[in-house]
């Protein structure tokens, strides 16, 4: 599993390192591991969360509090069952097919 330093993350996100440290203080779900020397070590999950946070703050213009609520809602959302969705879509398609056949007869 790839690990990233704060410098690498800063370059990837195109934000200053102090901004990333500030976000860590504001968002408790951002807690990178520390190396033996005490340096921050970011996982892929951490980087994805930081990208999402940057998008909400810089692109979508969320406030800090709004972004916090949005990301918490996304993190704590129940996992989506794709199999149920596929079955529902299949049933809808079958229903449409039956309607089309009824109109042709």
Number of C-alpha atoms within 10 A of each C-alpha: 4 7 16 17 15 19 13 13 22 18 11 12 15 10 13 13 16 11 11 19 14 10 18 15 12 13 16 10 15 18 16 19 14 12 10 7 6 8 12 18 17 22 18 12 12 19 20 12 16 20 15 14 21 20 15 19 16 11 9 11 12 16 12 15 10 13 20 18 12 14 17 14 11 10 12 8 9 8 8 8 8 9 9 10 11 11 11 12 12 12 12 12 12 12 12 12 11 12 11 11 10 9 7 7 5
